[in-house]
């Protein structure tokens, strides 16, 4: 898995090698598909550890990254301890996915529908969520947009409310005139 210069080459991670990260990536890909349908799905790639890393720590065998379909990625590898639990793994995979999308595609993702700002993954009550910093000030405080994996639901309900408001306004105009 090294090239002729001794540089590690990435390999596609097979489904089931890292089941917790597989599940997390499935949810993150759901959010990606909801807001950027032509950009996914993301996948896991692994690079073998450098020989000196393996010599220093026998438990380091490879580094896993979240990559675009074409194999490009950006940012840090998934921390090995992030695979310990579903919530931690989901937050780590969401953050890695966001780094890759932002830096490789120059695309802010996900964007808060209300404030038009990029959101960031976080944890709330042990659950991975997409958090918006808000519009600034007391009138537009930060908020949780949706749990990771469920962005589509929050955007769909917002679109439905907007459509209903337009229909209501149109009905009022029709009643007046």
C-alpha positions in Angstrom: 0.0 0.0 0.0 3.0 2.3 -0.5 4.1 3.8 -3.8 7.7 3.7 -5.1 8.6 6.7 -3.1 7.4 5.1 0.2 4.2 7.3 0.3 1.1 5.4 1.6 -1.7 5.0 -1.0 -5.3 5.2 0.0 -7.6 2.3 -0.2 -11.4 2.2 -0.2 -12.7 0.9 3.2 -15.0 -2.1 2.6 -18.4 -2.0 4.1 -18.3 -3.7 7.6 -14.7 -3.0 8.4 -15.7 -0.1 10.6 -19.4 -0.7 11.3 -20.0 2.3 13.6 -18.4 4.7 11.1 -20.4 3.0 8.2 -23.6 3.7 10.0 -22.6 7.2 10.8 -21.6 7.8 7.2 -25.0 6.5 6.0 -26.7 9.2 8.1 -24.3 12.0 7.0 -24.8 10.9 3.3 -28.6 11.2 3.9 -28.0 14.9 4.9 -25.7 15.5 2.0 -28.2 14.0 -0.5 -31.0 16.2 1.0 -29.1 19.5 0.5 -26.5 18.7 -2.2 -28.1 15.9 -4.2 -25.5 16.0 -7.0 -22.4 15.8 -4.6 -22.4 12.4 -3.0 -22.2 9.8 -1.6 -19.2 10.2 0.5 -17.1 7.2 1.3 -14.4 6.0 3.7 -10.8 5.8 2.6 -7.9 4.4 4.7 -4.2 5.1 4.6 -1.7 2.8 6.3 0.2 4.3 9.2 3.7 5.5 8.5 6.3 3.0 9.5 7.5 5.2 12.3 4.0 5.5 13.7 3.6 1.8 13.8 7.0 1.4 15.5 5.9 4.0 18.2 2.4 2.6 18.7 1.6 -1.0 17.8 -2.1 -0.2 17.7 -1.8 2.3 14.9 -2.4 0.4 11.7 -4.2 2.9 9.5 -5.9 6.3 9.3 -9.5 6.5 8.0 -10.8 9.6 6.2 -14.2 10.7 4.8 -13.7 11.3 1.1 -15.7 12.4 -1.9 -16.8 9.8 -4.5 -13.6 10.6 -6.5 -11.4 9.9 -3.6 -10.4 13.4 -2.6 -10.5 14.3 1.1 -9.4 17.1 3.4 -8.7 17.4 7.1 -7.8 15.0 9.8 -8.4 11.3 10.0 -11.3 10.0 12.1 -10.0 9.7 15.7 -9.8 6.0 16.7 -11.7 6.7 19.9 -14.5 8.3 17.9 -15.7 4.8 16.9 -16.4 3.9 20.5 -20.0 5.0 20.5 -22.6 5.9 17.9 -23.1 9.6 19.0 -19.3 10.2 19.1 -18.8 8.5 15.8 -21.6 10.4 14.1 -20.3 13.8 15.2 -16.7 12.9 14.1 -17.9 11.6 10.7 -20.1 14.7 10.2 -17.2 17.0 11.0 -14.9 15.1 8.7 -17.5 15.2 5.9 -18.0 18.9 6.4 -14.3 19.5 6.1 -14.0 17.5 2.9 -17.0 19.2 1.3 -15.9 22.6 2.2 -12.2 22.3 1.3 -12.5 20.1 -1.8 -15.7 21.5 -3.3 -15.5 25.0 -1.9 -19.1 24.6 -0.8 -20.5 25.5 2.6 -22.6 22.6 3.8 -24.9 22.3 5.5 -26.5 25.8 5.5 -29.1 26.9 8.0 -32.4 27.6 6.2 -33.3 30.3 8.6 -30.0 32.3 8.9 -28.2 31.2 5.7 -25.1 30.4 7.7 -23.0 27.3 7.7 -23.8 24.9 10.5 -21.5 22.8 12.5 -21.9 19.4 14.1 -22.2 19.2 17.8 -23.6 17.1 20.6 -26.8 17.7 22.5 -28.1 15.2 25.1 -25.7 12.6 23.7 -27.0 13.0 20.2 -25.1 14.4 17.2 -26.8 17.5 15.8 -26.3 20.2 13.3 -26.0 23.5 15.1 -26.4 27.0 13.8 -24.7 29.9 15.5 -27.7 32.2 14.8 -27.9 35.6 13.2 -26.1 37.3 16.1 -27.7 39.1 18.9 -30.5 38.2 21.2 -33.2 38.2 18.6 -31.6 35.5 16.5 -29.8 33.2 18.9 -28.0 30.0 17.9 -30.1 26.8 17.7 -30.1 23.2 16.8 -31.4 22.7 13.2 -31.8 19.0 13.3 -30.1 15.7 14.4 -27.4 14.6 12.0 -29.1 12.4 9.4 -32.5 14.2 9.6 -31.8 17.5 7.9 -34.3 16.8 5.1 -37.2 16.7 7.6 -36.4 20.1 9.0 -36.0 21.6 5.5 -39.1 20.0 4.1 -41.3 21.3 7.0 -39.8 24.8 6.4 -40.6 24.6 2.7 -44.1 23.4 3.5 -44.6 26.3 5.9 -43.3 28.8 3.3 -45.7 27.4 0.7 -48.6 27.6 3.1 -47.8 31.2 3.9 -47.7 32.1 0.2 -51.1 30.3 -0.3 -52.6 32.2 2.6 -51.3 35.5 1.3 -52.7 34.7 -2.2 -56.1 33.8 -0.7 -56.2 37.1 1.2 -55.4 39.0 -1.9 -58.1 37.2 -3.8 -60.7 37.9 -1.1 -59.9 41.6 -1.1 -59.9 42.1 -4.9 
